[in-house]
Amino acid sequence: MSNSASHPIERQSERAYRTYPLGVRIVEYDDPDGDGRRYGFRAPDHAGREFDDPDTAALYADVYFDVNGFVEAGTGDRGVPPEIIQAGRDTLAAYFLTQPYADADWVASFYGKKRARIERYAAAVRRRAEEIREGVEALEREGNSVADDASVGRQVRTDI
């Protein structure tokens, strides 16, 4: 599974693949090298990321929501944003799964766990991200601004 961490370029061929609240979206576009489709993560105040497949882009979006957003700029090629480190083992595992140097077997080896455990970690992040997005959408339907509402975000977990 290869991904590219290059900065996104707005492409004329970009079209929305999946949209989320708060201006977050995954776009789909034709690979300039002619190798099929590519998927880009886009969010306000985020440099963006490019992926080979939509599932990895969606997991990246889930990690983004799970930690109330993060910035990768300045972390280097193999660095991890502090928000992700502080979020806990499952969020870090899910983040690793979105990196070009890692897959589920690599992450399982890193943690000394079985692949099934890593898949459960990623599933937990996906569930929390969906709950957060549902909360944001509910607040927006009620006419509340979520830009400054910390109650929408991730609750600190002590069960990991």
C-alpha positions, -999 to 999 in steps of 0.1 A, spaced: 0 0 0 18 31 -11 7 66 -3 22 100 -11 27 127 15 32 153 -12 14 186 -9 -18 187 -29 -23 206 -60 -58 217 -69 -65 198 -101 -92 206 -126 -102 169 -127 -108 169 -89 -143 159 -78 -157 152 -44 -155 116 -34 -167 120 2 -176 151 21 -176 155 59 -187 184 82 -164 214 89 -151 216 53 -133 183 54 -135 162 22 -119 135 2 -115 143 -35 -109 119 -64 -89 127 -95 -71 111 -124 -35 102 -117 -13 125 -138 9 95 -146 -21 77 -160 -21 50 -134 -58 53 -125 -74 73 -98 -59 91 -67 -76 103 -36 -68 135 -17 -76 145 18 -86 182 20 -94 202 52 -91 239 62 -57 248 76 -43 214 65 -17 209 38 -36 179 25 -24 143 17 -26 121 -14 -35 84 -13 -37 55 -38 -70 42 -24 -101 57 -9 -102 35 22 -68 48 34 -79 84 27 -111 77 47 -91 63 76 -69 94 75 -100 115 77 -112 94 107 -79 100 125 -82 137 117 -117 139 133 -106 116 162 -81 142 174 -100 173 164 -76 180 135 -38 180 133 -10 195 112 17 174 98 39 203 86 72 202 104 70 166 115 94 153 88 89 122 66 85 98 95 74 121 123 40 120 140 20 151 150 18 155 188 -20 154 187 -18 119 175 8 108 200 -13 122 228 -45 105 216 -35 70 225 -24 37 211 -54 30 188 -52 65 171 -15 61 166 -20 27 151 -47 40 127 -24 69 118 4 45 110 -19 26 87 -22 57 66 15 61 61 34 49 30 59 29 50 34 9 70 7 -17 66 -12 -37 92 16 -63 95 42 -36 101 19 -19 127 12 -52 144 50 -59 146 56 -24 160 31 -29 188 40 -66 194 3 -74 188 -16 -96 163 -30 -80 131 -66 -85 144 -58 -62 174 -46 -35 150 -77 -39 129 -98 -34 161 -78 -3 169 -86 12 135 -123 2 139 -124 20 172 -110 52 156 -136 49 128 -164 46 153 -153 76 174 -148 97 143 -183 88 131 -198 98 165 -179 131 164 -191 138 128 -227 130 139 -223 154 168 -211 181 146 -239 176 121 -265 176 150 -251 209 163 -251 224 128 -288 213 123 -296 231 155 -280 262 142 -251 261 166 -216 270 156 -191 242 161 -160 262 154 -154 270 191 -173 241 207 -148 218 224 -176 195 235 -178 181 200 -143 166 202 -128 135 214 -132 125 250 -100 115 268 -99 77 272 -82 58 300 -92 23 288 -62 18 265 
